[in-house]
Amino acid sequence: MLGVIILGVVMVVIAIGAGGRRFSSGMPIVGSCSAAISAMCHAPDGEARQDAIYMPLKWGVTGTVDDKNPSAVGHCAFSSLEVSQPEEGKLYAGL
């Protein structure tokens, strides 16, 4: 019984420690926001969706954003193609 109590305490301490770590990938944590989850899961245009399931996925800005147009809106999603990190001050939305 003492072993089970010790194991339970260790598990709680590990859970609290893991919960305090920073998420290093740059991907925002959206929690239960279904609109944000949906936007992340919509594949960009031009991606071969049939082949994408066999490739590693990355999260980031898909496609290119027109830097000359300040009102241009980019898209962040999971993709098997090349992605870049979102930049602060630029606009991103779902498709």
Buried (B, 14 or more C-beta within 10 A) or exposed (E): EEEEEEEEEEEEEEEEEEEEEEEEEEBEEEEEEEEBEEBBEEBBEEBEEEEBEEEEEBBBBBBEBEEEEEEEEBBBBBBBBEBBEBEEEEEBEBE
